[in-house]
Amino acid sequence: MQASLIDTMLNSEKRKNLLLLLMEGEKDRDQIKTALNVTSTAIIPQIKKLKEAGLVIQEDDNYRLSDMGQVLVENMLPYLNIVEVFEENGEYWLTRNLKGIPWPLLKRLGELGNYLLIEPDLNYLFEFPREFRENIFKSDFVMAFTAYFHPEYPAIYSKLAEQGVDVSLILTPSVLERLQKDYAEQMKKISVYENTEIFVTDEISGLATIVTTDRFLFLCFFNKSSHYDHRIIMSFDPRALQWSQELFRNYQEKADKLSLG
């Protein structure tokens, strides 16, 4: 019985990797062997199966995707990306509240790429991780939403504003109230700079905080019990930055801009 296309594409790691390699363009046999670290004996039977399925075309000793292969592999990539994101930290994702991410963006969660899941150190539970500190003040712009208060936020965002960094903040009413009540001096600093804007919203659930810049993504979810367990996702993948900036703007469109005058 002839194997289905999806079986042909995904039921062999060698075939899957070869298809992804050919997405980059035509390759000869030596290039394939080098890139995939395989022998001719190992890869030739897999090439034969892909050719028989109409996914790969051979011309002399060169191989490329067929038109059908190109379409199928391009559509396979988002699936593989999202599987990789979930598979790497399955327990974490199973316990997250993802309702704060609109469905069109949730389907693209695979764009997080090679992310870091940073587990809390009990001795530094209320401090930002080193990766955050090393990059936040090197950023050209910062866009941040937060549904919980962190004691370092006022100093960080007032310093960024003072340095001339473009800062856009989306706060929940409770976070804004805490900033205005207990950190009036830093809020005053933030308010006087034209490069800073603040929005207020109470419509977002599930997401604890997101900080997205031109350098990195910092992302925290509440768990399904609506608790924040201090586990943090960071990504430096350009796709993740694009994805997270779209997510931020989605929230921004639903928020009310605060008059800082």
Residue frames as qw, qx, qy, qz and C-alpha x, y, z in Angstrom:
[[0.000, 0.888, 0.460, 0.000, 0.00, 0.00, 0.00],
 [0.398, 0.537, -0.031, 0.743, 1.34, 3.43, -0.96],
 [0.357, -0.399, -0.472, 0.700, 2.27, 5.61, 1.99],
 [0.066, 0.929, 0.364, 0.002, 0.34, 8.85, 2.45],
 [0.387, 0.717, -0.118, 0.568, 2.14, 12.10, 1.74],
 [0.394, -0.805, 0.233, -0.378, 2.15, 13.04, 5.42],
 [0.921, -0.313, 0.203, 0.109, 3.71, 9.67, 6.33],
 [0.776, 0.407, 0.037, 0.481, 6.32, 10.12, 3.62],
 [0.150, 0.799, -0.135, 0.567, 7.17, 13.59, 4.87],
 [0.381, -0.708, 0.317, -0.503, 7.11, 13.10, 8.63],
 [0.946, -0.292, 0.075, -0.122, 7.67, 9.43, 9.48],
 [0.853, 0.088, -0.053, 0.511, 11.38, 9.62, 8.77],
 [0.332, -0.827, 0.022, 0.454, 13.72, 12.13, 10.37],
 [0.455, -0.192, 0.512, 0.703, 16.06, 11.85, 7.38],
 [0.227, 0.548, 0.633, 0.497, 13.28, 12.62, 4.87],
 [0.163, -0.920, -0.345, 0.093, 11.94, 15.46, 6.96],
 [0.412, -0.686, 0.189, 0.570, 15.40, 17.02, 7.32],
 [0.422, 0.066, 0.598, 0.678, 16.07, 16.60, 3.60],
 [0.115, 0.757, 0.567, 0.304, 12.82, 18.37, 2.69],
 [0.268, -0.919, -0.134, 0.258, 13.67, 21.24, 5.05],
 [0.492, -0.409, 0.387, 0.663, 17.17, 21.45, 3.55],
 [0.341, 0.310, 0.637, 0.618, 15.80, 21.63, 0.01],
 [0.003, -0.903, -0.420, 0.095, 13.58, 24.53, 1.10],
 [0.315, -0.727, 0.187, 0.581, 16.82, 26.53, 0.97],
 [0.446, 0.707, -0.347, -0.425, 17.25, 25.66, -2.70],
 [0.914, 0.314, -0.250, -0.055, 18.69, 23.03, -5.02],
 [0.447, -0.671, 0.591, -0.012, 21.42, 20.80, -3.56],
 [0.647, 0.380, -0.646, -0.138, 23.71, 18.14, -5.01],
 [0.880, -0.262, -0.396, -0.020, 24.30, 14.81, -3.28],
 [0.588, 0.100, -0.441, 0.671, 27.55, 15.85, -1.61],
 [0.136, -0.386, 0.172, -0.896, 25.93, 19.00, -0.20],
 [0.758, -0.384, -0.219, -0.479, 23.07, 16.91, 1.17],
 [0.848, -0.113, -0.450, 0.257, 25.42, 14.38, 2.77],
 [0.374, 0.211, -0.374, 0.822, 27.48, 17.13, 4.38],
 [0.315, -0.401, 0.048, -0.859, 24.52, 19.20, 5.61],
 [0.822, -0.330, -0.117, -0.449, 22.66, 16.20, 7.07],
 [0.208, -0.561, 0.779, -0.186, 25.78, 14.30, 8.18],
 [0.883, 0.097, 0.384, -0.253, 24.68, 11.11, 6.42],
 [0.348, -0.265, 0.777, 0.453, 26.18, 8.57, 4.05],
 [0.394, 0.188, -0.542, -0.718, 25.01, 7.85, 0.50],
 [0.278, -0.133, -0.950, -0.048, 23.76, 4.47, 1.68],
 [0.019, -0.410, -0.699, 0.586, 21.56, 6.11, 4.32],
 [0.222, 0.493, 0.127, -0.831, 20.12, 8.94, 2.23],
 [0.164, 0.143, -0.706, -0.674, 19.62, 7.45, -1.26],
 [0.106, -0.376, -0.918, -0.076, 16.63, 5.25, -0.24],
 [0.002, -0.637, -0.494, 0.592, 14.99, 8.28, 1.37],
 [0.118, 0.427, -0.315, -0.839, 15.54, 10.41, -1.73],
 [0.105, -0.080, -0.887, -0.443, 13.99, 7.60, -3.79],
 [0.049, -0.546, -0.807, 0.219, 10.83, 7.63, -1.64],
 [0.048, 0.648, 0.185, -0.738, 10.51, 11.40, -1.91],
 [0.107, 0.275, -0.593, -0.750, 10.94, 11.21, -5.68],
 [0.088, -0.261, -0.934, -0.226, 8.30, 8.47, -5.94],
 [0.032, -0.651, -0.642, 0.404, 5.90, 10.63, -3.94],
 [0.304, 0.736, 0.358, 0.487, 6.46, 13.53, -6.32],
 [0.372, -0.898, -0.125, 0.199, 8.00, 15.76, -3.65],
 [0.357, -0.674, 0.431, 0.482, 11.57, 15.89, -4.99],
 [0.750, 0.660, 0.002, -0.047, 12.88, 16.20, -8.53],
 [0.663, -0.424, 0.413, 0.460, 16.32, 14.94, -9.59],
 [0.588, 0.805, -0.077, -0.022, 18.27, 16.49, -12.44],
 [0.550, 0.527, -0.565, 0.319, 21.65, 14.78, -12.92],
 [0.552, -0.138, -0.671, 0.476, 23.13, 14.75, -9.41],
 [0.072, -0.137, 0.245, -0.957, 21.09, 17.73, -8.20],
 [0.191, -0.495, -0.847, 0.044, 17.87, 17.63, -6.19],
 [0.134, -0.111, 0.105, -0.979, 15.14, 20.20, -5.65],
 [0.339, 0.338, 0.717, -0.506, 11.58, 20.34, -4.37],
 [0.114, 0.435, 0.722, 0.526, 8.80, 19.95, -6.88],
 [0.221, -0.401, -0.099, -0.884, 6.11, 22.62, -6.96],
 [0.735, -0.470, -0.385, -0.300, 3.91, 20.35, -4.86],
 [0.737, -0.178, -0.427, 0.493, 6.81, 19.66, -2.51],
 [0.200, 0.253, -0.160, 0.933, 7.45, 23.37, -2.10],
 [0.469, -0.471, -0.179, -0.725, 3.83, 24.03, -1.13],
 [0.828, -0.382, -0.405, -0.072, 3.64, 21.11, 1.27],
 [0.660, -0.072, -0.385, 0.641, 6.94, 21.81, 3.03],
 [0.021, 0.358, -0.093, 0.929, 6.13, 25.51, 3.44],
 [0.631, -0.458, -0.158, -0.606, 2.89, 24.51, 5.13],
 [0.846, -0.200, -0.459, 0.181, 4.65, 21.83, 7.16],
 [0.405, 0.322, -0.390, 0.761, 7.03, 24.32, 8.76],
 [0.360, -0.490, 0.175, -0.774, 4.51, 26.10, 11.05],
 [0.902, -0.292, -0.200, -0.249, 3.31, 22.72, 12.31],
 [0.810, 0.072, -0.387, 0.435, 6.86, 21.54, 13.07],
 [0.160, 0.451, -0.310, 0.821, 7.68, 24.85, 14.76],
 [0.570, -0.481, 0.091, -0.660, 4.68, 24.73, 17.08],
 [0.944, -0.175, -0.279, -0.011, 5.29, 21.07, 17.91],
 [0.631, 0.244, -0.403, 0.617, 8.89, 21.91, 18.81],
 [0.142, -0.506, 0.248, -0.814, 7.80, 24.79, 21.07],
 [0.770, -0.391, 0.023, -0.503, 5.28, 22.66, 22.97],
 [0.942, 0.011, -0.326, 0.085, 7.34, 19.46, 23.01],
 [0.446, 0.447, -0.478, 0.611, 10.41, 21.06, 24.55],
 [0.041, -0.102, 0.617, -0.780, 8.56, 22.07, 27.73],
 [0.363, -0.350, -0.748, -0.431, 5.30, 20.14, 27.65],
 [0.375, -0.514, -0.677, 0.369, 4.47, 20.41, 31.36],
 [0.121, -0.296, -0.120, 0.940, 4.93, 24.17, 31.30],
 [0.234, -0.035, -0.441, -0.866, 2.58, 24.71, 28.36],
 [0.391, -0.382, -0.816, -0.185, -0.05, 22.32, 29.69],
 [0.355, -0.566, -0.576, 0.472, -0.33, 24.42, 32.86],
 [0.136, -0.121, 0.056, 0.982, -0.38, 27.87, 31.20],
 [0.310, 0.717, 0.521, -0.344, -3.43, 30.07, 30.72],
 [0.353, -0.014, 0.503, 0.789, -3.14, 31.02, 27.05],
 [0.184, 0.744, 0.642, 0.004, -6.50, 32.78, 26.78],
 [0.091, -0.830, -0.028, 0.550, -4.84, 36.19, 26.63],
 [0.190, -0.325, 0.624, 0.685, -3.39, 35.47, 23.18],
 [0.642, 0.438, 0.014, -0.629, -5.76, 36.04, 20.24],
 [0.890, 0.123, 0.438, -0.016, -6.29, 32.88, 18.19],
 [0.681, 0.719, -0.090, 0.104, -4.52, 34.14, 15.01],
 [0.087, 0.778, -0.564, 0.261, -1.39, 34.79, 17.08],
 [0.706, -0.359, 0.568, -0.223, -1.76, 31.67, 19.23],
 [0.925, 0.342, 0.163, -0.004, -1.65, 29.57, 16.05],
 [0.563, 0.714, -0.274, 0.312, 1.73, 31.18, 15.34],
 [0.609, -0.753, 0.242, -0.059, 3.25, 30.41, 18.74],
 [0.921, 0.057, 0.153, 0.352, 5.86, 28.34, 16.93],
 [0.409, 0.783, -0.062, 0.464, 7.49, 31.64, 16.01],
 [0.551, -0.811, 0.198, -0.020, 8.95, 31.79, 19.51],
 [0.594, 0.622, -0.492, 0.134, 11.75, 29.77, 17.96],
 [0.701, 0.018, -0.579, 0.417, 14.62, 28.61, 20.17],
 [0.338, -0.778, 0.031, -0.528, 13.34, 30.18, 23.36],
 [0.269, 0.207, -0.768, 0.544, 14.68, 29.92, 26.90],
 [0.622, -0.623, -0.368, -0.301, 12.45, 28.79, 29.76],
 [0.208, 0.447, -0.558, 0.668, 13.98, 30.35, 32.85],
 [0.632, -0.491, -0.600, 0.013, 13.06, 28.65, 36.11],
 [0.259, -0.879, 0.096, -0.388, 12.93, 30.79, 39.28],
 [0.529, 0.157, -0.621, 0.557, 15.82, 30.76, 41.70],
 [0.475, -0.721, -0.505, 0.013, 14.28, 31.01, 45.16],
 [0.516, -0.445, -0.147, 0.717, 17.13, 33.27, 46.30],
 [0.079, -0.199, 0.246, 0.945, 16.40, 35.76, 43.49],
 [0.222, 0.514, 0.829, 0.014, 12.67, 35.28, 43.08],
 [0.137, 0.898, 0.356, -0.220, 11.86, 39.00, 42.76],
 [0.153, -0.662, 0.394, 0.618, 14.79, 39.97, 40.55],
 [0.736, 0.603, -0.095, -0.293, 14.85, 39.97, 36.77],
 [0.925, -0.034, 0.236, 0.296, 17.12, 37.35, 35.18],
 [0.423, -0.492, 0.346, 0.677, 20.58, 38.28, 33.92],
 [0.369, 0.284, 0.658, 0.592, 19.49, 37.99, 30.27],
 [0.014, 0.876, 0.467, 0.118, 16.83, 40.64, 30.86],
 [0.347, -0.851, 0.011, 0.395, 19.16, 43.04, 32.66],
 [0.510, -0.263, 0.475, 0.667, 21.89, 42.70, 30.03],
 [0.270, 0.325, 0.659, 0.623, 19.57, 43.67, 27.18],
 [0.005, 0.820, 0.565, -0.097, 16.84, 46.02, 28.41],
 [0.143, -0.865, 0.008, 0.482, 19.02, 49.14, 28.58],
 [0.295, -0.275, 0.620, 0.673, 20.65, 48.37, 25.22],
 [0.339, 0.540, 0.756, 0.148, 17.27, 48.39, 23.46],
 [0.093, 0.140, 0.270, 0.948, 16.23, 51.12, 21.03],
 [0.515, -0.293, -0.121, -0.796, 12.58, 50.77, 22.04],
 [0.014, -0.037, -0.933, 0.357, 10.61, 48.94, 24.71],
 [0.573, -0.242, -0.288, -0.728, 6.96, 47.88, 24.57],
 [0.150, 0.045, -0.906, 0.393, 5.60, 46.29, 27.72],
 [0.625, -0.431, -0.277, -0.589, 2.31, 45.04, 29.09],
 [0.233, 0.117, -0.852, 0.454, 2.01, 43.97, 32.70],
 [0.596, -0.504, -0.412, -0.471, -0.89, 42.66, 34.74],
 [0.752, -0.549, -0.286, 0.228, 1.11, 42.36, 37.95],
 [0.050, -0.964, 0.217, -0.146, 3.33, 44.78, 39.82],
 [0.862, 0.021, -0.201, 0.466, 7.08, 44.21, 40.03],
 [0.395, -0.843, -0.089, 0.354, 9.09, 46.47, 42.37],
 [0.502, -0.276, 0.374, 0.729, 11.81, 47.01, 39.75],
 [0.377, 0.650, 0.560, 0.351, 9.45, 48.34, 37.07],
 [0.026, -0.979, -0.164, 0.117, 9.40, 52.00, 38.21],
 [0.386, -0.702, 0.387, 0.458, 13.19, 52.36, 38.25],
 [0.542, 0.065, 0.681, 0.489, 13.64, 50.52, 34.94],
 [0.328, 0.698, 0.555, 0.312, 11.04, 52.45, 32.95],
 [0.101, -0.976, -0.056, 0.186, 11.93, 55.84, 34.39],
 [0.459, -0.538, 0.486, 0.514, 15.60, 55.23, 33.53],
 [0.491, 0.297, 0.677, 0.461, 14.69, 54.14, 30.00],
 [0.165, 0.904, 0.385, 0.086, 12.58, 57.27, 29.54],
 [0.287, -0.881, 0.164, 0.337, 15.43, 59.41, 30.82],
 [0.510, -0.291, 0.612, 0.530, 17.83, 57.77, 28.35],
 [0.337, 0.466, -0.298, -0.762, 15.58, 58.71, 25.44],
 [0.062, 0.040, 0.974, 0.216, 14.39, 55.17, 24.70],
 [0.521, -0.143, -0.308, -0.783, 10.91, 54.98, 23.18],
 [0.027, 0.043, 0.923, -0.381, 8.76, 53.34, 25.85],
 [0.564, -0.225, -0.327, -0.724, 5.15, 52.18, 25.47],
 [0.046, -0.051, 0.890, -0.452, 3.49, 50.73, 28.56],
 [0.588, -0.334, -0.449, -0.584, 0.13, 48.99, 28.91],
 [0.017, 0.149, -0.778, 0.610, -0.94, 48.65, 32.53],
 [0.340, -0.544, -0.756, -0.130, -3.94, 47.24, 34.32],
 [0.262, -0.809, -0.089, -0.518, -5.77, 49.73, 36.58],
 [0.788, -0.608, -0.052, 0.079, -4.39, 48.06, 39.73],
 [0.756, -0.002, 0.042, 0.653, -0.79, 48.30, 38.51],
 [0.193, 0.627, 0.122, 0.744, -1.27, 51.93, 37.49],
 [0.500, -0.800, -0.128, -0.306, -2.77, 52.74, 40.90],
 [0.836, -0.426, -0.023, 0.345, 0.20, 51.17, 42.69],
 [0.594, 0.258, 0.092, 0.757, 2.67, 53.12, 40.54],
 [0.030, -0.713, -0.143, -0.686, 0.88, 56.41, 41.11],
 [0.637, -0.735, -0.123, -0.196, 0.46, 55.84, 44.83],
 [0.806, -0.520, 0.138, 0.246, 3.81, 54.40, 45.88],
 [0.644, -0.064, 0.336, 0.684, 6.17, 55.50, 43.09],
 [0.223, 0.915, 0.289, -0.172, 5.02, 59.00, 42.33],
 [0.186, -0.773, 0.374, 0.478, 8.55, 60.30, 41.69],
 [0.360, -0.119, 0.802, 0.461, 9.33, 57.69, 39.04],
 [0.346, 0.638, 0.684, 0.077, 5.90, 58.13, 37.47],
 [0.069, 0.927, 0.050, -0.366, 6.55, 61.86, 37.25],
 [0.263, -0.522, 0.617, 0.526, 9.84, 61.14, 35.48],
 [0.386, 0.228, 0.838, 0.310, 8.14, 58.83, 33.04],
 [0.254, 0.782, 0.552, -0.138, 5.36, 61.33, 32.36],
 [0.008, -0.853, 0.088, 0.515, 7.54, 64.31, 31.38],
 [0.252, -0.355, 0.698, 0.568, 9.27, 62.61, 28.46],
 [0.605, 0.431, -0.131, -0.656, 7.71, 62.75, 25.00],
 [0.393, 0.336, -0.827, -0.221, 9.21, 59.37, 24.12],
 [0.034, 0.061, 0.937, -0.343, 6.95, 57.65, 26.66],
 [0.547, -0.183, -0.265, -0.773, 3.29, 56.65, 26.39],
 [0.150, -0.020, 0.897, -0.415, 1.08, 54.79, 28.83],
 [0.547, -0.168, -0.509, -0.643, -2.13, 52.86, 28.13],
 [0.364, -0.138, 0.726, -0.566, -4.59, 51.31, 30.55],
 [0.633, -0.005, -0.576, -0.517, -6.67, 48.18, 30.02],
 [0.486, -0.236, 0.714, -0.444, -8.52, 45.62, 32.12],
 [0.831, 0.288, -0.083, -0.468, -9.58, 43.37, 29.23],
 [0.564, 0.469, -0.679, -0.007, -6.59, 41.01, 29.10],
 [0.813, -0.423, 0.316, -0.245, -6.49, 37.71, 30.99],
 [0.983, 0.108, 0.044, 0.142, -3.94, 34.93, 31.15],
 [0.627, 0.490, -0.183, 0.577, -0.89, 36.99, 30.32],
 [0.565, -0.663, -0.237, 0.430, 1.14, 38.20, 33.30],
 [0.076, -0.840, 0.191, 0.502, 3.60, 40.34, 31.37],
 [0.783, 0.404, 0.269, 0.389, 5.23, 40.81, 28.00],
 [0.145, -0.829, 0.232, 0.488, 8.26, 42.98, 27.29],
 [0.779, 0.391, 0.362, 0.331, 9.25, 43.17, 23.64],
 [0.115, -0.826, 0.238, 0.497, 12.12, 45.21, 22.23],
 [0.611, 0.687, -0.346, -0.189, 14.34, 45.26, 19.16],
 [0.117, 0.558, -0.809, 0.143, 16.63, 42.83, 21.02],
 [0.108, 0.003, -0.972, 0.207, 14.54, 40.29, 22.94],
 [0.597, -0.407, -0.367, -0.586, 11.17, 39.00, 24.07],
 [0.015, 0.111, -0.801, 0.588, 10.35, 38.50, 27.76],
 [0.587, -0.227, -0.431, -0.647, 7.07, 36.64, 28.32],
 [0.044, -0.049, 0.865, -0.497, 5.27, 35.40, 31.44],
 [0.512, -0.329, -0.560, -0.562, 1.90, 33.67, 31.73],
 [0.565, -0.306, 0.495, -0.585, -0.32, 33.04, 34.71],
 [0.009, 0.048, -0.995, -0.087, -0.94, 29.35, 35.21],
 [0.353, -0.364, -0.695, -0.510, -4.39, 27.80, 34.95],
 [0.420, -0.586, -0.615, 0.319, -4.99, 28.55, 38.63],
 [0.070, 0.924, 0.142, 0.349, -4.43, 32.26, 37.83],
 [0.608, -0.727, 0.135, 0.289, -1.16, 32.30, 39.78],
 [0.448, 0.815, -0.357, 0.092, 2.18, 33.67, 38.63],
 [0.931, -0.321, 0.065, 0.158, 4.90, 31.09, 39.32],
 [0.215, -0.846, 0.367, 0.322, 7.84, 33.23, 38.17],
 [0.679, 0.026, 0.601, 0.421, 8.71, 31.02, 35.21],
 [0.182, 0.787, -0.118, -0.578, 9.82, 33.16, 32.30],
 [0.773, 0.385, 0.395, 0.312, 10.18, 32.71, 28.56],
 [0.037, -0.792, 0.256, 0.554, 12.84, 34.68, 26.71],
 [0.770, 0.369, 0.426, 0.298, 13.57, 34.59, 23.00],
 [0.155, -0.642, 0.286, 0.694, 16.01, 36.42, 20.78],
 [0.435, 0.266, 0.755, 0.413, 14.63, 34.92, 17.55],
 [0.068, 0.093, -0.222, -0.968, 13.68, 37.67, 15.04],
 [0.354, -0.344, -0.722, -0.484, 10.41, 35.81, 14.38],
 [0.400, -0.523, -0.672, 0.339, 9.59, 35.94, 18.09],
 [0.146, -0.318, -0.142, 0.926, 10.23, 39.68, 18.19],
 [0.225, -0.090, -0.480, -0.843, 7.90, 40.25, 15.24],
 [0.433, -0.415, -0.783, -0.167, 5.24, 37.99, 16.76],
 [0.367, -0.489, -0.564, 0.555, 5.43, 39.65, 20.18],
 [0.033, -0.194, 0.030, 0.980, 5.26, 43.16, 18.72],
 [0.349, -0.252, -0.609, -0.666, 2.10, 42.19, 16.85],
 [0.464, -0.478, -0.732, 0.140, 0.69, 40.83, 20.12],
 [0.249, -0.362, -0.333, 0.834, 1.53, 44.06, 21.94],
 [0.136, 0.027, -0.271, -0.953, -0.11, 46.21, 19.27],
 [0.401, -0.383, -0.755, -0.350, -3.19, 44.01, 19.46],
 [0.403, -0.538, -0.600, 0.435, -3.45, 44.83, 23.17],
 [0.185, -0.229, -0.043, 0.955, -2.64, 48.47, 22.54],
 [0.188, -0.247, -0.537, -0.784, -5.58, 48.85, 20.15],
 [0.496, -0.547, -0.651, -0.177, -7.96, 47.78, 22.94],
 [0.484, -0.409, -0.427, 0.645, -6.42, 50.00, 25.62],
 [0.006, 0.963, 0.243, 0.114, -7.11, 53.63, 26.59],
 [0.550, 0.379, -0.210, 0.714, -4.25, 56.07, 26.33],
 [0.462, -0.693, -0.378, 0.405, -3.45, 57.86, 29.54],
 [0.204, 0.906, 0.012, 0.370, -3.01, 61.62, 29.40],
 [0.743, -0.193, -0.257, 0.587, 0.43, 62.44, 30.80],
 [0.193, 0.614, 0.041, 0.764, 0.06, 66.18, 30.64]]
